[in-house]
Amino acid sequence: MFPAIDAYDEGMLDVGDGHRMYFAVSGNPDGLPALVVHGGPGSGSAAGARRFFDPGRYRTVQFDQRMCGRSTPNAADPDADLRANTTGHLLADMERLRVHLGVERWVLFGGSWGSTLILAYAERYPERVAAVVLNGVTTGSRAELDWLYRGVGRFLPAQWERFAAFAGHAADLPVAYDRLLGDPATRDRAVAEWVAWEDAVIAHEVTGKPDAYSDRPPRALVTFVRICAHYFARGCFLDGTDLVAGAARLAGIPAVLIHGRLDLGGPLDNAWKLARAWPGSELVVIEGAGHTGGPATTAAVLAALDRFARLPKTASEREGSTKDNV
């Protein structure tokens, strides 16, 4: 990976509804714009993600999605109202940020929940997307959510029993936890049980660890769990949209989909189905890797971003490139 780098520009963008979104820009001001879309939902951006991008060739943009990281208000605040935090709001925020920074189109990079949000953005604004790199592919489907919070329990029966028992073995656990998190009397215990389950799902991986989620500061844990439950209890606010079926709209946008064969929380078939539906996309399967990745995953991401760094930034540059190749 490239050396650590500081942002040369950062700020708080007013996105409406009383929300202000933190953003940071690093790398080359004249480079190819790239947007890093963090996971979670509710994890917030990390400076380390900049190290995937060649600072001499990329203008790397990061942002904290609504109510997490440095964006305000924060979901950990006792009176925080999450009603103006939906996938539709996040897509509008991304587009507002693009306009604010004067970007014509950009490379999109993210994983897990970030890949779901990237897909939703690309299918709504395909003309604004130069290329896509996804790592740990998820598409926000009800089937994926049911697997993560119920189906995978067959591999972790004791841990899932504890997770389900606190919610009274409800038919839809994200819905039940979303309700528990709304009650001050049960919020702290609900946060603890949720992250214990998330820890269990990836602790078995080669690069996993027992406290992968629960080692965050207490306030960040509340933020993460409240936003996750808020989204997953409502089908990621996709309103029945099938992002895999919609991938046909992305024909012509180059994409590399990177996925670990041993990802227990997000099985490989999700990425495989998306690759089949997305004309021109490439699926890279990392043997021996799970959701937390590893050296081979990092190498695949770096290779994809190195390839896409050669793309033209603007329509005029694309036209010139096309003429040169005729």
C-alpha positions as CSV (number, residue, x, y, z in Angstrom):
1,M,0.0,0.0,0.0
2,F,1.0,3.6,-0.4
3,P,2.4,5.7,2.5
4,A,0.0,7.4,4.9
5,I,-1.2,10.8,3.6
6,D,-3.0,13.7,5.2
7,A,-6.0,15.3,3.6
8,Y,-5.3,18.6,1.8
9,D,-8.9,19.7,2.1
10,E,-11.7,18.9,4.5
11,G,-15.0,20.4,5.5
12,M,-18.6,20.0,6.6
13,L,-21.2,20.1,3.8
14,D,-24.8,21.0,4.7
15,V,-26.9,18.3,3.1
16,G,-30.3,19.4,4.5
17,D,-32.6,18.0,7.2
18,G,-30.3,19.5,9.8
19,H,-27.4,17.2,8.8
20,R,-23.8,18.2,8.0
21,M,-21.6,15.8,6.3
22,Y,-17.8,15.5,6.9
23,F,-15.6,15.1,3.8
24,A,-11.9,15.0,3.2
25,V,-9.8,15.1,0.0
26,S,-6.3,13.8,-0.4
27,G,-3.8,13.0,-3.1
28,N,-3.3,15.0,-6.4
29,P,-5.8,17.9,-6.8
30,D,-5.5,17.4,-10.6
31,G,-5.7,13.6,-10.4
32,L,-8.5,11.2,-11.4
33,P,-11.3,11.7,-8.8
34,A,-12.1,8.6,-6.7
35,L,-14.8,8.3,-4.0
36,V,-14.3,5.9,-1.0
37,V,-17.6,4.6,0.3
38,H,-17.2,3.2,3.8
39,G,-19.0,0.2,5.2
40,G,-21.2,-0.5,8.2
41,P,-23.5,1.2,7.6
42,G,-22.4,3.5,10.4
43,S,-18.7,2.7,10.5
44,G,-17.4,6.1,9.3
45,S,-14.4,6.7,7.0
46,A,-10.8,5.7,7.9
47,A,-7.7,7.6,6.8
48,G,-6.0,4.3,6.1
49,A,-8.2,3.7,3.1
50,R,-6.3,6.5,1.3
51,R,-3.3,4.2,1.1
52,F,-5.0,2.1,-1.7
53,F,-4.7,5.1,-4.0
54,D,-1.6,6.4,-5.8
55,P,-1.4,10.0,-4.4
56,G,0.3,11.1,-7.6
57,R,-2.6,9.9,-9.9
58,Y,-5.7,10.1,-7.8
59,R,-7.7,12.8,-6.1
60,T,-9.2,10.7,-3.3
61,V,-12.5,11.8,-1.7
62,Q,-13.8,10.4,1.6
63,F,-17.0,11.2,3.5
64,D,-18.8,10.1,6.7
65,Q,-22.3,8.9,5.9
66,R,-25.1,10.5,7.8
67,M,-25.0,10.4,11.6
68,C,-21.6,8.6,11.9
69,G,-18.0,9.5,12.1
70,R,-17.6,13.3,12.2
71,S,-20.9,14.0,10.5
72,T,-23.6,15.6,12.6
73,P,-25.8,14.9,14.4
74,N,-24.5,11.5,15.6
75,A,-26.7,8.4,16.0
76,A,-25.1,7.9,19.5
77,D,-26.9,11.0,20.8
78,P,-29.8,9.9,23.0
79,D,-32.3,12.1,21.2
80,A,-30.9,11.4,17.6
81,D,-33.7,11.0,15.1
82,L,-32.8,8.6,12.3
83,R,-35.8,9.2,10.1
84,A,-33.8,11.4,7.7
85,N,-31.2,8.7,7.3
86,T,-32.1,6.4,4.4
87,T,-30.3,5.1,1.3
88,G,-32.1,7.7,-0.8
89,H,-30.6,10.4,1.5
90,L,-27.1,9.0,1.2
91,L,-27.3,8.8,-2.6
92,A,-28.4,12.5,-2.7
93,D,-25.5,13.4,-0.3
94,M,-23.0,11.7,-2.5
95,E,-24.3,13.5,-5.6
96,R,-24.3,16.8,-3.6
97,L,-20.7,16.2,-2.7
98,R,-19.7,15.5,-6.3
99,V,-21.2,18.8,-7.4
100,H,-19.6,20.7,-4.5
101,L,-16.2,19.4,-5.4
102,G,-16.6,20.0,-9.2
103,V,-16.2,16.4,-10.1
104,E,-17.6,15.3,-13.5
105,R,-17.3,11.6,-12.8
106,W,-15.3,9.4,-10.4
107,V,-14.0,5.9,-9.6
108,L,-16.0,4.3,-6.8
109,F,-14.4,2.1,-4.2
110,G,-15.9,0.3,-1.2
111,G,-16.8,-2.9,0.4
112,S,-19.6,-4.7,2.4
113,W,-22.3,-2.1,2.9
114,G,-20.2,0.3,0.9
115,S,-20.6,-2.0,-2.1
116,T,-24.4,-1.9,-1.7
117,L,-24.4,1.9,-1.6
118,I,-22.0,2.1,-4.6
119,L,-24.3,-0.2,-6.7
120,A,-27.4,1.9,-5.8
121,Y,-25.5,5.1,-6.7
122,A,-24.1,3.8,-10.0
123,E,-27.5,2.5,-11.1
124,R,-29.1,5.9,-10.4
125,Y,-26.2,8.0,-11.8
126,P,-24.3,5.8,-14.3
127,E,-23.1,8.8,-16.2
128,R,-21.2,9.9,-13.1
129,V,-19.2,6.7,-12.7
130,A,-15.9,6.1,-14.4
131,A,-15.2,2.7,-12.9
132,V,-16.0,0.6,-9.8
133,V,-13.9,-1.5,-7.4
134,L,-15.9,-3.6,-4.9
135,N,-14.3,-5.6,-2.1
136,G,-16.6,-8.0,-0.1
137,V,-19.6,-7.7,-2.3
138,T,-23.1,-7.2,-0.8
139,T,-26.2,-6.1,-2.5
140,G,-28.6,-5.4,0.4
141,S,-31.1,-8.1,-0.5
142,R,-33.5,-9.5,2.0
143,A,-31.9,-12.9,1.4
144,E,-28.5,-11.6,2.3
145,L,-29.8,-10.0,5.5
146,D,-31.7,-13.2,6.5
147,W,-28.5,-15.2,5.9
148,L,-26.3,-12.9,8.0
149,Y,-28.7,-12.6,11.0
150,R,-30.2,-16.1,10.9
151,G,-28.9,-18.6,8.3
152,V,-25.3,-18.4,9.2
153,G,-26.3,-19.4,12.7
154,R,-26.1,-23.0,11.6
155,F,-22.3,-22.7,11.7
156,L,-22.3,-20.8,15.0
157,P,-25.3,-22.2,17.0
158,A,-24.3,-21.2,20.5
159,Q,-23.4,-17.6,19.5
160,W,-26.6,-17.3,17.4
161,E,-28.8,-18.7,20.2
162,R,-27.5,-15.9,22.5
163,F,-28.0,-13.3,19.8
164,A,-31.6,-14.5,19.1
165,A,-32.5,-15.1,22.8
166,F,-32.1,-11.5,23.8
167,A,-34.6,-10.5,21.1
168,G,-37.0,-13.2,22.2
169,H,-36.2,-15.3,19.1
170,A,-38.2,-12.8,17.0
171,A,-38.9,-13.8,13.4
172,D,-36.9,-10.8,12.1
173,L,-34.0,-10.1,14.4
174,P,-32.9,-6.7,12.9
175,V,-36.5,-5.4,13.4
176,A,-36.5,-6.7,17.0
177,Y,-33.1,-5.1,17.8
178,D,-34.1,-1.9,16.2
179,R,-36.9,-1.7,18.7
180,L,-34.7,-2.6,21.6
181,L,-32.2,0.0,20.6
182,G,-34.9,2.6,20.7
183,D,-35.5,2.0,24.4
184,P,-32.9,3.5,26.8
185,A,-33.5,0.6,29.2
186,T,-32.3,-2.0,26.7
187,R,-30.0,0.0,24.4
188,D,-26.7,-0.8,26.0
189,R,-27.4,-4.5,26.2
190,A,-28.7,-4.6,22.7
191,V,-25.5,-2.9,21.4
192,A,-23.4,-5.5,23.3
193,E,-25.3,-8.5,21.9
194,W,-25.3,-7.2,18.4
195,V,-21.5,-6.6,18.2
196,A,-20.9,-10.0,19.9
197,W,-22.7,-11.6,17.0
198,E,-20.8,-9.6,14.4
199,D,-17.6,-10.5,16.1
200,A,-18.5,-14.2,16.1
201,V,-19.2,-14.3,12.4
202,I,-15.7,-13.1,11.4
203,A,-13.6,-14.3,14.3
204,H,-12.8,-17.6,12.6
205,E,-11.2,-15.9,9.5
206,V,-7.5,-16.1,9.0
207,T,-7.2,-12.3,9.6
208,G,-10.2,-12.2,11.9
209,K,-10.0,-11.5,15.6
210,P,-12.4,-12.0,18.6
211,D,-13.2,-8.3,19.1
212,A,-13.1,-7.0,15.5
213,Y,-16.2,-4.9,16.1
214,S,-16.4,-4.6,19.9
215,D,-13.0,-3.0,20.2
216,R,-14.4,0.3,19.0
217,P,-15.0,3.2,21.5
218,P,-18.4,2.9,23.3
219,R,-19.9,5.9,21.5
220,A,-18.8,4.5,18.1
221,L,-20.4,1.1,18.9
222,V,-23.7,2.7,19.6
223,T,-23.5,4.7,16.4
224,F,-22.7,1.6,14.4
225,V,-25.3,-0.7,15.8
226,R,-28.2,1.9,15.8
227,I,-27.5,2.7,12.1
228,C,-27.1,-1.0,11.1
229,A,-30.3,-2.0,12.8
230,H,-32.1,1.0,11.4
231,Y,-31.1,0.1,7.8
232,F,-31.4,-3.7,8.0
233,A,-34.8,-3.6,9.7
234,R,-36.0,-1.8,6.7
235,G,-34.4,-3.8,3.9
236,C,-31.6,-1.2,3.4
237,F,-34.3,1.2,2.2
238,L,-34.2,-0.3,-1.2
239,D,-37.9,-0.4,-1.5
240,G,-37.9,-3.8,-3.3
241,T,-35.2,-2.7,-5.8
242,D,-33.1,-5.6,-6.9
243,L,-29.6,-4.2,-7.4
244,V,-28.4,-7.4,-9.2
245,A,-31.2,-7.2,-11.7
246,G,-30.4,-3.5,-12.2
247,A,-26.7,-4.1,-13.0
248,A,-27.6,-4.4,-16.7
249,R,-27.8,-0.6,-16.6
250,L,-24.0,-0.5,-15.8
251,A,-22.9,-2.0,-19.1
252,G,-19.9,0.0,-20.3
253,I,-18.7,0.8,-16.8
254,P,-15.6,-1.2,-16.0
255,A,-15.7,-3.0,-12.6
256,V,-13.6,-5.4,-10.6
257,L,-15.5,-7.4,-7.9
258,I,-13.2,-8.8,-5.3
259,H,-14.5,-11.5,-2.9
260,G,-13.0,-14.0,-0.5
261,R,-14.1,-17.6,-1.1
262,L,-14.4,-18.2,2.7
263,D,-16.5,-15.1,3.5
264,L,-19.1,-16.7,5.8
265,G,-21.2,-13.6,6.5
266,G,-21.4,-12.6,2.8
267,P,-21.2,-15.8,0.7
268,L,-19.4,-15.8,-2.7
269,D,-22.6,-16.4,-4.7
270,N,-23.7,-12.8,-4.1
271,A,-20.6,-11.5,-6.0
272,W,-20.9,-14.3,-8.6
273,K,-24.5,-13.4,-9.4
274,L,-23.6,-9.7,-9.7
275,A,-20.7,-10.4,-12.0
276,R,-23.0,-12.4,-14.3
277,A,-25.6,-9.6,-14.4
278,W,-23.0,-6.8,-15.0
279,P,-21.7,-6.8,-18.6
280,G,-18.0,-6.2,-18.6
281,S,-17.4,-6.7,-14.9
282,E,-14.6,-9.0,-13.6
283,L,-14.9,-11.2,-10.6
284,V,-11.7,-11.9,-8.7
285,V,-12.0,-14.7,-6.1
286,I,-9.5,-14.7,-3.3
287,E,-8.7,-18.2,-2.1
288,G,-8.5,-18.6,1.7
289,A,-9.8,-15.1,2.4
290,G,-13.0,-14.1,4.2
291,H,-14.8,-10.8,4.8
292,T,-11.7,-9.3,6.5
293,G,-9.5,-9.9,3.5
294,G,-5.8,-10.3,3.7
295,P,-2.6,-9.6,1.6
296,A,-4.0,-11.2,-1.5
297,T,-7.2,-9.1,-1.2
298,T,-5.1,-5.9,-0.8
299,A,-3.0,-6.8,-3.8
300,A,-6.2,-7.3,-5.9
301,V,-7.6,-3.9,-4.9
302,L,-4.3,-2.1,-5.6
303,A,-4.1,-3.8,-9.0
304,A,-7.6,-2.7,-10.0
305,L,-7.1,0.9,-8.9
306,D,-3.7,1.0,-10.7
307,R,-5.5,-0.1,-13.9
308,F,-8.3,2.4,-13.5
309,A,-5.9,5.3,-12.7
310,R,-5.2,5.5,-16.5
311,L,-8.9,6.4,-17.2
312,P,-9.6,9.9,-18.6
313,K,-11.1,12.3,-16.2
314,T,-13.5,14.3,-18.4
315,A,-15.7,13.9,-21.5
316,S,-13.3,15.9,-23.6
317,E,-10.4,13.7,-22.5
318,R,-12.4,10.6,-23.3
319,E,-13.2,11.9,-26.8
320,G,-9.5,12.7,-27.3
321,S,-8.5,9.2,-26.2
322,T,-11.1,7.7,-28.5
323,K,-9.8,9.7,-31.5
324,D,-6.2,8.7,-30.7
325,N,-7.2,5.0,-30.8
326,V,-9.0,5.2,-34.1
